[in-house]
Amino acid sequence: MSQLQKPVNEDGKDNFRSKQYNVVLLNGKQWSYLQNRYSLTPRERQIAELVCQGARNNDIAKELGITGGTAKTHIRNIYRKIQVKSKMAMLLRFVSDSNELFARYNATVPIPIVESRKLQPYKDPSE
């Protein structure tokens, strides 16, 4: 019976960067706009970017060298500032606000999605 394996980096350690796709939903200009619009601190912006890439609280903590509780506090502060109650709502708010910004200036919204690793086909464990 085969199981799905957790991806690891070259030295065999499991970490956030090795598990995630390099998904780019918002570019630097869009993040700067959102940071200014919602008065996010540089650390809150860092954490918001990681959340929007799919990172969990403990992954964020490890990535930034902070505790899980500190990451959770930053996320709660971001929720309060942008008036949402979940990570998905945060992502949707940010993408929506960025789209509005680009629409105002009649620009095309760049939302490239790039996978940095190849997906392995799913193997049914019952086979």
C-alpha positions as CSV (number, residue, x, y, z in Angstrom):
1,M,0.0,0.0,0.0
2,S,1.6,3.3,-1.1
3,Q,1.1,6.6,0.7
4,L,1.6,10.1,-0.3
5,Q,5.0,11.4,0.8
6,K,5.6,14.8,2.4
7,P,8.1,16.8,0.2
8,V,11.4,17.7,1.8
9,N,14.3,19.9,0.7
10,E,17.8,18.7,-0.4
11,D,19.1,18.0,3.1
12,G,16.0,15.9,4.0
13,K,14.4,18.5,6.3
14,D,10.7,19.3,6.0
15,N,10.1,23.0,5.7
16,F,7.4,25.4,4.5
17,R,9.3,26.5,1.3
18,S,9.7,22.9,0.2
19,K,6.0,22.1,0.7
20,Q,4.6,25.1,-1.1
21,Y,4.2,26.1,-4.7
22,N,5.6,29.4,-5.7
23,V,2.3,31.0,-6.3
24,V,2.3,34.7,-7.2
25,L,-1.2,36.2,-6.9
26,L,-0.1,39.7,-6.1
27,N,3.1,41.5,-7.3
28,G,5.2,44.0,-5.4
29,K,3.2,47.1,-6.4
30,Q,0.0,45.4,-5.3
31,W,1.5,44.5,-2.0
32,S,2.7,48.0,-1.5
33,Y,-0.7,49.4,-2.3
34,L,-2.3,47.0,0.2
35,Q,0.2,47.7,2.9
36,N,-0.4,51.5,2.6
37,R,-4.2,51.1,2.2
38,Y,-4.5,49.0,5.4
39,S,-1.6,50.5,7.4
40,L,0.1,47.1,7.6
41,T,3.5,47.0,9.3
42,P,6.4,45.5,7.4
43,R,6.1,42.3,9.5
44,E,2.3,42.1,9.0
45,R,2.9,42.4,5.2
46,Q,5.4,39.6,5.4
47,I,3.0,37.4,7.3
48,A,0.1,38.3,5.0
49,E,2.2,37.3,1.9
50,L,2.9,34.0,3.5
51,V,-0.7,33.4,4.5
52,C,-1.7,34.2,0.9
53,Q,0.8,31.5,-0.3
54,G,-1.0,29.0,1.9
55,A,1.3,28.9,4.9
56,R,-0.1,27.7,8.3
57,N,0.7,29.6,11.5
58,N,3.5,27.2,12.5
59,D,5.0,27.3,9.1
60,I,5.0,31.1,9.3
61,A,6.6,31.0,12.7
62,K,9.4,28.7,11.5
63,E,10.0,30.8,8.4
64,L,10.3,34.1,10.3
65,G,11.9,32.8,13.5
66,I,9.0,33.7,15.8
67,T,6.7,31.7,18.0
68,G,3.4,30.3,16.8
69,G,1.6,32.6,19.2
70,T,3.3,35.7,17.8
71,A,2.3,34.6,14.2
72,K,-1.3,34.1,15.4
73,T,-1.3,37.6,17.0
74,H,0.0,39.2,13.8
75,I,-2.7,37.4,11.8
76,R,-5.4,38.6,14.2
77,N,-4.1,42.2,13.9
78,I,-4.3,41.9,10.1
79,Y,-7.8,40.5,10.3
80,R,-8.8,43.5,12.5
81,K,-7.2,46.0,10.1
82,I,-8.8,44.6,7.0
83,Q,-12.1,43.6,8.7
84,V,-12.1,39.9,7.9
85,K,-12.4,36.7,9.9
86,S,-10.5,34.1,8.0
87,K,-7.4,33.5,5.9
88,M,-9.5,32.9,2.8
89,A,-11.4,36.1,3.3
90,M,-8.1,37.9,3.7
91,L,-6.8,36.5,0.4
92,L,-10.1,37.4,-1.4
93,R,-10.1,40.9,0.0
94,F,-6.5,41.5,-1.1
95,V,-7.1,40.2,-4.6
96,S,-10.4,42.1,-4.9
97,D,-8.8,45.3,-3.8
98,S,-5.8,44.9,-6.1
99,N,-8.2,44.2,-9.0
100,E,-10.1,47.5,-8.2
101,L,-6.8,49.4,-8.2
102,F,-5.8,48.1,-11.6
103,A,-9.3,48.6,-13.0
104,R,-9.2,52.2,-12.0
105,Y,-6.2,52.8,-14.2
106,N,-7.5,50.7,-17.0
107,A,-4.6,48.3,-16.6
108,T,-4.5,44.5,-17.0
109,V,-4.3,42.7,-13.7
110,P,-1.3,40.4,-13.7
111,I,-2.1,37.2,-11.8
112,P,0.5,34.7,-12.9
113,I,0.4,31.3,-11.2
114,V,3.7,29.5,-11.3
115,E,4.3,26.0,-9.9
116,S,7.8,25.5,-8.7
117,R,7.5,21.7,-8.5
118,K,5.8,19.0,-10.4
119,L,2.8,17.3,-8.9
120,Q,3.0,13.6,-8.5
121,P,0.0,11.6,-9.7
122,Y,-2.3,10.4,-6.9
123,K,-2.0,6.7,-6.2
124,D,-5.1,5.1,-4.6
125,P,-3.9,3.3,-1.4
126,S,-6.5,0.6,-2.0
127,E,-4.8,-0.6,-5.2
